[in-house]
Amino acid sequence: MEELKITVDQQGYGDYKTVQEAIDALPEQRQEAALIEIKNGEYREKITIGREKGPIHIIGESPDKTILVYSDNAHTLDDKGQPLGTFRSGSFYNYAHHFTAENLTIRNDSGPRTGQAVAAFIDADRAAFRNVRFEGDQDTLYIAGGRHYFESCYIEGDVDFIFGPATAVFNRCTILCKRTGGYLTAANTPEHEPYGYVFLDCKVRGGRNVENVYLGRPWRDFAAVAFIRTDMDASIIPEGWHNWSKPERESTSRYAEYGSYGPGANPEARVPWSRQLSDLEASRYTIEEALSGKDGWHPVFVQASASIDK
């Protein structure tokens, strides 16, 4: 099938001026990925990619200047005067399988202390992100059922800002907490899934004067999160994990570390219901092991960035 390539440019030099217009124009049920190239600019629009539009490959011109942004939060009223709630507060929604995004920012700029305000809502299988910035405060990144891959990404927030039931690998990403006493993750991994969130060779940081940050708390009973060879700064609280004031979840949650280093790495001080993995156990936490599934999926990125005119 002939390659479908679309350019989005606010200045009018592309095929469309908005990202949603470009998505709406895509034919449905394609077998080959459609390529959408987005020029630098702040695209203030609430974006939704339906299941029928996949597969899609979106590439921004640069991660810090190609910005997809909106400002809804859980308390924003809809056209019927009802609060949106968490899951309708997102700036960017993707439901399309085999989705890839590169070199852009997805942001919710509702602001701190406004409650839940999702930047990216990902509900699809085999979704991959490379060099993407996810910016927000509470509930920045929701990753629903399916397999997701994040490489060289930046993810910021303050409370439960990586959350959901997905199996996801974060490879060489930077995770930044903006609030003292915040929580990086709130997984609700299904009991039958062996992997939840796997952080490989990442950096965990706190904002200025931020301290007592937890690596995670269990949204549901069988939350699974593993930090492998992670550089942790002093913002991480020594005990590491919180039980969400539900002691019964201590016996079912699956929280693990291996080779953490930096001022926030305190294996002796971690809560006793978390685990320090052995060498053999840690060797099983790989991209392939976590994400391959029954179909052998491995996230492969099309190196198309060079095709964007500079």
PAGU-725749 format. One line per 2 residues: their letters; for each residue x negated, y, z of N, C-alpha, C. Coordinates in steps of 0.02 Angstrom, whole numbers. Layout:
N
a) X:Y:Z:X:Y:Z:X:Y:Z ~ ... .
This chain:
310
me) -42:-60:0:0:0:0:-44:62:0 ~ -23:113:-37:-62:175:-42:-66:210:25 .
el) -126:236:41:-135:271:105:-92:333:107 ~ -59:344:164:-19:403:175:-57:449:222 .
ki) -72:509:199:-111:557:238:-75:624:238 ~ -65:651:299:-29:714:309:-72:761:350 .
tv) -72:824:333:-108:875:371:-59:923:404 ~ -71:937:468:-31:985:505:-75:1046:520 .
dq) -50:1105:502:-89:1167:511:-41:1224:527 ~ -48:1254:585:-4:1309:605:-9:1368:557 .
qg) -65:1375:524:-76:1432:480:-44:1423:411 ~ -15:1365:400:19:1354:336:-23:1326:281 .
yg) -84:1303:297:-127:1275:246:-123:1198:242 ~ -77:1169:277:-68:1097:275:-1:1078:246 .
dy) 19:1016:257:84:993:233:141:1016:278 ~ 126:1023:343:177:1044:391:145:1090:442 .
kt) 187:1131:476:162:1176:527:169:1148:597 ~ 212:1098:606:221:1068:673:208:993:668 .
vq) 188:965:726:174:894:729:239:853:721 ~ 292:876:753:355:838:748:382:836:677 .
ea) 375:890:639:396:889:569:358:836:530 ~ 293:831:542:253:781:508:275:710:525 .
id) 288:698:589:311:632:611:378:615:580 ~ 425:663:581:491:652:554:490:636:480 .
al) 439:662:446:434:651:374:406:583:354 ~ 378:546:403:348:482:387:402:431:369 .
pe) 391:391:317:437:336:302:434:284:358 ~ 487:248:367:491:199:421:467:130:399 .
qr) 446:91:449:428:21:439:370:11:389 ~ 322:56:390:262:47:349:218:-8:376 .
qe) 182:-42:332:134:-93:353:65:-64:367 ~ 46:-12:328:-18:21:336:-9:84:378 .
aa) -61:100:418:-57:158:462:-54:223:422 ~ -9:267:442:-8:334:415:-57:377:454 .
li) -94:420:419:-144:463:450:-118:534:454 ~ -115:561:515:-95:631:525:-155:669:552 .
ei) -179:717:514:-235:759:536:-207:825:560 ~ -226:845:621:-200:905:652:-256:957:660 .
kn) -247:1014:629:-296:1067:635:-292:1099:704 ~ -345:1135:722:-347:1168:787:-288:1215:796 .
ge) -264:1219:858:-209:1263:875:-172:1236:936 ~ -130:1278:966:-88:1256:1021:-19:1242:994 .
yr) -1:1179:992:63:1157:965:112:1148:1023 ~ 151:1200:1037:197:1198:1094:263:1168:1070 .
ek) 267:1103:1077:326:1067:1055:330:1001:1093 ~ 391:977:1104:402:914:1137:404:861:1082 .
it) 356:816:1082:344:771:1026:367:700:1042 ~ 403:669:996:424:600:1004:409:561:941 .
ig) 374:504:949:360:458:894:401:395:906 ~ 450:382:864:493:325:872:460:260:853 .
re) 487:205:878:459:138:864:454:125:789 ~ 503:149:751:506:134:680:454:172:639 .
kg) 419:220:669:371:261:632:301:231:630 ~ 288:180:670:221:152:672:206:108:612 .
pi) 141:93:602:84:117:641:62:187:619 ~ 34:224:666:13:293:653:-56:305:683 .
hi) -96:344:648:-162:365:672:-163:441:670 ~ -168:472:730:-169:545:735:-239:567:754 .
ig) -265:616:718:-333:642:732:-331:717:737 ~ -354:744:793:-360:816:801:-427:840:774 .
es) -430:904:761:-492:934:736:-545:936:791 ~ -524:950:853:-571:950:909:-532:939:973 .
pd) -559:903:1022:-520:885:1081:-500:945:1125 ~ -539:998:1124:-524:1055:1168:-486:1111:1132 .
kt) -476:1105:1067:-442:1158:1030:-381:1134:992 ~ -371:1069:988:-309:1042:959:-267:1019:1018 .
il) -216:1060:1035:-181:1051:1099:-106:1040:1086 ~ -81:983:1109:-10:967:1107:17:979:1177 .
vy) 62:1027:1186:80:1049:1253:154:1066:1259 ~ 181:1052:1318:248:1074:1336:250:1081:1412 .
sd) 305:1107:1439:304:1125:1510:366:1102:1548 ~ 398:1049:1527:453:1022:1566:428:988:1630 .
na) 470:986:1681:456:946:1740:521:913:1763 ~ 516:873:1816:574:834:1837:634:877:1856 .
ht) 622:940:1874:676:984:1895:702:1029:1839 ~ 671:1027:1781:696:1064:1724:766:1039:1706 .
ld) 812:1085:1691:880:1066:1676:888:1052:1601 ~ 926:1000:1585:940:985:1515:999:1028:1491 .
dk) 1023:1015:1430:1076:1057:1402:1143:1046:1436 ~ 1147:996:1480:1208:985:1519:1201:1009:1591 .
gq) 1144:1042:1605:1133:1068:1671:1109:1017:1722 ~ 1086:959:1697:1061:906:1741:985:905:1742 .
pl) 954:891:1799:881:887:1801:856:831:1756 ~ 800:843:1722:773:794:1676:749:731:1712 .
gt) 722:738:1772:692:681:1805:623:666:1776 ~ 588:620:1807:519:606:1787:513:586:1714 .
fr) 553:538:1692:540:506:1628:565:546:1568 ~ 600:600:1580:618:645:1525:577:710:1526 .
sg) 528:713:1570:489:774:1578:428:777:1532 ~ 416:726:1493:354:721:1455:346:772:1400 .
sf) 283:786:1384:266:828:1327:259:788:1263 ~ 235:725:1270:220:683:1212:245:612:1226 .
yn) 286:586:1181:312:518:1188:291:476:1128 ~ 262:418:1142:248:371:1088:279:303:1103 .
ya) 321:280:1055:352:214:1059:328:168:1003 ~ 283:192:962:261:154:903:203:108:920 .
hh) 210:44:901:155:-3:909:98:15:861 ~ 38:-10:878:-22:4:837:-30:79:827 .
ft) -30:116:882:-39:188:880:-109:206:902 ~ -139:254:868:-206:278:886:-207:354:885 .
ae) -239:383:935:-249:456:937:-321:471:954 ~ -348:523:923:-417:543:934:-423:619:935 .
nl) -472:643:973:-496:711:968:-442:765:977 ~ -404:760:1031:-353:811:1045:-337:811:1120 .
ti) -298:861:1139:-274:867:1208:-199:858:1210 ~ -175:819:1259:-104:813:1273:-93:841:1343 .
rn) -52:893:1349:-48:931:1411:24:944:1432 ~ 35:942:1497:96:970:1527:73:1027:1572 .
ds) 93:1088:1554:70:1146:1593:125:1175:1637 ~ 168:1130:1661:220:1152:1708:190:1182:1771 .
gp) 130:1158:1790:95:1187:1846:96:1143:1908 ~ 52:1158:1956:49:1119:2018:110:1130:2062 .
rt) 126:1080:2103:179:1084:2152:248:1093:2121 ~ 256:1077:2058:322:1079:2026:356:1011:2026 .
gq) 322:961:2054:348:893:2053:323:855:1992 ~ 355:799:1979:334:756:1924:339:793:1857 .
av) 285:788:1818:283:823:1753:236:783:1708 ~ 265:739:1669:226:693:1627:196:730:1567 .
aa) 132:718:1554:102:743:1492:113:693:1435 ~ 91:631:1445:98:579:1394:137:520:1421 .
fi) 188:499:1383:230:442:1400:219:391:1345 ~ 185:336:1361:166:286:1311:203:221:1326 .
da) 249:204:1282:289:143:1290:285:103:1225 ~ 229:69:1215:217:31:1154:161:-18:1168 .
dr) 152:-65:1123:97:-113:1129:42:-93:1080 ~ -20:-106:1100:-79:-93:1058:-85:-18:1042 .
aa) -87:22:1094:-98:94:1087:-169:110:1109 ~ -204:150:1069:-274:165:1084:-286:240:1079 .
fr) -330:264:1124:-346:335:1128:-422:343:1134 ~ -449:387:1094:-521:398:1096:-534:474:1097 .
nv) -574:495:1146:-592:565:1152:-530:610:1156 ~ -483:588:1197:-421:625:1208:-420:651:1280 .
rf) -397:712:1289:-389:743:1355:-315:740:1375 ~ -302:713:1435:-235:711:1463:-235:758:1523 .
eg) -198:813:1518:-202:865:1569:-133:878:1600 ~ -132:879:1666:-70:893:1702:-82:894:1776 .
dq) -30:881:1815:-35:880:1887:-6:814:1913 ~ 56:813:1935:85:751:1959:112:710:1901 .
dt) 93:644:1899:119:598:1848:97:616:1777 ~ 35:632:1768:10:654:1703:19:602:1648 .
ly) 0:540:1662:-2:488:1611:39:428:1632 ~ 95:416:1596:136:358:1609:122:306:1555 .
ia) 101:246:1576:87:193:1528:132:133:1544 ~ 181:124:1501:230:72:1512:205:5:1486 .
gg) 250:-45:1486:230:-112:1467:195:-115:1400 ~ 146:-158:1395:105:-163:1336:32:-156:1353 .
rh) -9:-156:1301:-82:-151:1310:-106:-84:1282 ~ -149:-52:1320:-173:15:1302:-248:19:1313 .
yf) -281:59:1271:-353:67:1276:-371:140:1273 ~ -415:161:1320:-437:230:1324:-513:231:1324 .
es) -542:266:1276:-615:269:1270:-638:341:1270 ~ -685:357:1315:-714:424:1319:-660:477:1326 .
cy) -610:462:1366:-555:509:1378:-566:547:1444 ~ -530:602:1451:-529:641:1513:-457:642:1537 .
ie) -446:623:1601:-379:620:1628:-378:657:1695 ~ -336:707:1702:-333:746:1763:-263:747:1792 .
gd) -258:758:1857:-194:764:1890:-205:768:1965 ~ -150:761:2004:-159:765:2076:-126:708:2114 .
vd) -67:686:2096:-34:633:2132:-9:580:2082 ~ -29:518:2092:-5:461:2051:-11:476:1976 .
fi) -66:506:1955:-66:534:1888:-86:485:1834 ~ -101:423:1852:-103:368:1804:-56:315:1832 .
fg) 1:304:1800:51:261:1832:90:221:1779 ~ 120:166:1803:160:124:1759:138:52:1759 .
pa) 173:8:1722:163:-64:1724:116:-92:1671 ~ 83:-50:1633:43:-74:1576:-20:-112:1598 .
ta) -48:-150:1551:-117:-172:1555:-158:-123:1515 ~ -207:-92:1547:-244:-38:1514:-317:-41:1533 .
vf) -361:-30:1484:-432:-24:1496:-453:48:1485 ~ -489:75:1533:-517:143:1529:-593:135:1524 .
nr) -620:147:1466:-690:134:1452:-729:200:1448 ~ -774:211:1496:-817:271:1497:-775:335:1497 .
ct) -724:336:1538:-680:394:1545:-698:434:1607 ~ -677:497:1609:-684:539:1668:-615:551:1698 .
il) -608:535:1762:-544:542:1798:-554:596:1851 ~ -514:649:1849:-522:705:1896:-459:717:1935 .
ck) -465:718:2002:-409:733:2047:-413:805:2069 ~ -357:841:2064:-355:912:2077:-329:930:2147 .
rt) -309:880:2187:-279:896:2251:-309:853:2307 ~ -325:885:2364:-345:848:2423:-289:801:2445 .
gg) -308:739:2460:-259:689:2479:-221:660:2421 ~ -246:670:2360:-212:645:2301:-223:570:2289 .
yl) -191:545:2237:-195:474:2219:-209:469:2144 ~ -261:432:2126:-277:425:2055:-226:381:2019 .
ta) -207:326:2049:-165:277:2014:-104:258:2056 ~ -51:239:2020:9:209:2051:33:155:2003 .
an) 1:98:2006:17:43:1961:77:4:1988 ~ 117:-22:1942:170:-69:1960:165:-130:1914 .
tp) 106:-160:1915:90:-217:1872:138:-275:1885 ~ 165:-306:1833:207:-366:1843:166:-422:1876 .
eh) 199:-462:1916:164:-514:1953:127:-562:1908 ~ 154:-577:1848:124:-628:1805:66:-602:1764 .
ep) 54:-536:1764:-1:-507:1724:-66:-510:1764 ~ -118:-541:1736:-181:-547:1774:-220:-481:1780 .
yg) -209:-435:1732:-244:-371:1733:-194:-314:1733 ~ -209:-263:1771:-170:-202:1770:-212:-147:1738 .
yv) -242:-104:1780:-287:-52:1755:-359:-74:1768 ~ -400:-71:1716:-470:-89:1721:-512:-29:1701 .
fl) -550:-2:1748:-593:55:1735:-664:29:1727 ~ -693:39:1669:-760:15:1653:-808:74:1645 .
dc) -860:77:1686:-913:128:1677:-884:198:1673 ~ -837:213:1717:-805:279:1718:-836:325:1770 .
kv) -814:388:1770:-832:437:1821:-769:460:1856 ~ -770:461:1922:-714:486:1961:-737:548:1998 .
rg) -700:602:1988:-720:666:2015:-662:700:2051 ~ -678:745:2097:-628:788:2129:-640:859:2107 .
gr) -587:899:2107:-594:970:2093:-631:1005:2149 ~ -638:1069:2143:-674:1109:2192:-642:1102:2261 .
nv) -681:1083:2310:-660:1076:2380:-608:1021:2391 ~ -598:978:2342:-550:923:2349:-583:865:2386 .
en) -546:835:2433:-572:779:2471:-516:731:2489 ~ -535:675:2519:-487:625:2543:-440:600:2487 .
vy) -469:588:2429:-431:562:2372:-431:486:2373 ~ -373:457:2361:-367:384:2359:-373:358:2288 .
lg) -404:299:2281:-409:268:2216:-341:246:2189 ~ -296:231:2235:-229:212:2212:-185:191:2269 .
rp) -120:187:2253:-71:158:2298:-21:118:2257 ~ 7:65:2285:49:19:2246:120:44:2237 .
wr) 137:60:2175:206:81:2160:254:23:2172 ~ 231:-37:2153:269:-98:2166:222:-150:2198 .
df) 249:-208:2214:213:-255:2256:147:-279:2227 ~ 143:-292:2162:85:-328:2135:38:-283:2095 .
aa) 34:-220:2115:-11:-173:2082:-81:-202:2075 ~ -109:-197:2014:-176:-223:2001:-219:-167:1971 .
va) -274:-150:2005:-320:-98:1982:-391:-120:2000 ~ -437:-114:1953:-507:-132:1965:-552:-77:1939 .
fi) -599:-55:1980:-650:-8:1960:-716:-46:1954 ~ -744:-48:1894:-805:-85:1880:-860:-36:1862 .
rt) -913:-36:1902:-972:7:1889:-951:80:1882 ~ -914:105:1931:-887:173:1927:-927:221:1970 .
dm) -942:279:1942:-977:332:1977:-926:374:2014 ~ -927:372:2081:-877:407:2122:-909:462:2163 .
da) -882:522:2158:-910:576:2198:-880:576:2268 ~ -898:626:2309:-881:626:2380:-807:640:2393 .
si) -768:655:2341:-697:667:2352:-659:604:2372 ~ -686:545:2357:-651:483:2372:-654:467:2446 .
ip) -596:454:2475:-591:438:2546:-625:370:2559 ~ -661:361:2614:-698:299:2625:-656:236:2620 .
eg) -594:237:2647:-553:176:2645:-529:160:2574 ~ -529:208:2530:-518:195:2459:-445:189:2437 .
wh) -405:148:2472:-339:131:2448:-286:146:2501 ~ -224:158:2478:-169:173:2524:-113:123:2510 .
nw) -75:104:2562:-22:53:2553:47:83:2540 ~ 51:149:2528:114:185:2515:161:178:2575 .
sk) 132:172:2635:170:163:2697:215:102:2695 ~ 193:52:2657:228:-12:2652:177:-67:2666 .
pe) 166:-84:2730:115:-134:2748:124:-201:2714 ~ 185:-218:2695:196:-283:2663:162:-287:2595 .
re) 148:-231:2564:115:-232:2499:40:-245:2504 ~ 13:-243:2564:-58:-258:2572:-74:-330:2553 .
st) -26:-375:2562:-39:-445:2546:-27:-463:2473 ~ 3:-417:2435:18:-432:2364:-21:-388:2316 .
sr) -41:-329:2337:-79:-285:2293:-146:-315:2275 ~ -169:-301:2215:-232:-329:2189:-280:-272:2172 .
ya) -314:-248:2223:-360:-192:2216:-432:-217:2223 ~ -474:-198:2176:-542:-226:2174:-592:-174:2149 .
ey) -655:-185:2169:-711:-145:2145:-771:-190:2133 ~ -814:-164:2091:-879:-199:2080:-930:-146:2059 .
gs) -984:-142:2096:-1039:-99:2076:-1023:-25:2078 ~ -976:-4:2121:-963:68:2128:-1026:102:2154 .
yg) -1039:163:2132:-1097:199:2157:-1082:274:2162 ~ -1125:309:2195:-1113:380:2209:-1088:389:2280 .
pg) -1080:452:2302:-1059:466:2371:-992:436:2390 ~ -948:425:2342:-882:397:2356:-880:322:2358 .
an) -935:289:2346:-938:216:2347:-954:193:2418 ~ -905:164:2451:-914:143:2521:-884:73:2530 .
pe) -915:22:2502:-884:-45:2506:-871:-69:2577 ~ -914:-52:2624:-905:-75:2693:-845:-41:2727 .
ar) -827:19:2702:-773:57:2734:-705:47:2701 ~ -703:11:2646:-640:2:2610:-589:-37:2653 .
vp) -525:-26:2639:-474:-62:2675:-485:-138:2666 ~ -473:-177:2718:-488:-249:2714:-446:-287:2665 .
ws) -391:-259:2642:-348:-294:2594:-366:-279:2521 ~ -421:-241:2511:-450:-235:2444:-509:-283:2439 .
rq) -536:-292:2378:-589:-341:2369:-649:-310:2334 ~ -708:-334:2352:-769:-321:2314:-782:-384:2273 .
ls) -783:-378:2208:-789:-436:2164:-859:-465:2164 ~ -863:-529:2154:-928:-561:2144:-952:-548:2072 .
dl) -1014:-564:2058:-1041:-556:1990:-999:-595:1940 ~ -982:-656:1957:-943:-698:1912:-874:-669:1900 .
ea) -842:-647:1954:-775:-618:1947:-777:-555:1904 ~ -826:-513:1916:-831:-450:1879:-845:-462:1805 .
sr) -878:-516:1789:-894:-530:1719:-833:-544:1677 ~ -777:-558:1710:-714:-571:1674:-675:-507:1658 .
yt) -698:-451:1685:-665:-388:1673:-696:-354:1612 ~ -674:-375:1553:-699:-348:1490:-640:-324:1448 .
ie) -655:-285:1397:-604:-261:1352:-567:-320:1320 ~ -605:-368:1296:-576:-425:1262:-532:-467:1309 .
ea) -557:-479:1368:-520:-522:1415:-455:-489:1436 ~ -456:-425:1448:-397:-391:1472:-345:-378:1418 .
ls) -368:-366:1356:-322:-340:1305:-306:-388:1248 ~ -344:-441:1240:-336:-482:1179:-268:-514:1174 .
gk) -239:-536:1229:-173:-566:1227:-169:-626:1181 ~ -109:-645:1161:-99:-702:1118:-117:-688:1045 .
dg) -117:-625:1026:-131:-607:956:-203:-588:944 ~ -246:-590:996:-316:-574:987:-331:-501:974 .
wh) -287:-456:997:-298:-385:982:-362:-359:1013 ~ -398:-320:974:-455:-282:1000:-450:-212:971 .
pv) -452:-161:1014:-443:-93:989:-500:-71:943 ~ -484:-57:881:-533:-35:832:-510:33:806 .
fv) -555:81:808:-539:148:787:-565:161:716 ~ -522:189:675:-542:209:608:-582:273:614 .
qa) -643:273:588:-686:331:594:-668:382:540 ~ -612:416:552:-586:461:501:-598:534:518 .
sa) -631:547:574:-640:616:595:-676:658:542 ~ -723:627:507:-762:664:459:-720:689:400 .
si) -659:661:393:-618:681:336:-582:747:348 ~ -584:772:410:-553:837:423:-600:892:401 .
dk) -574:936:359:-615:992:334:-633:1038:392 ~ -697:1054:396:-719:1098:451:-718:1171:428 .
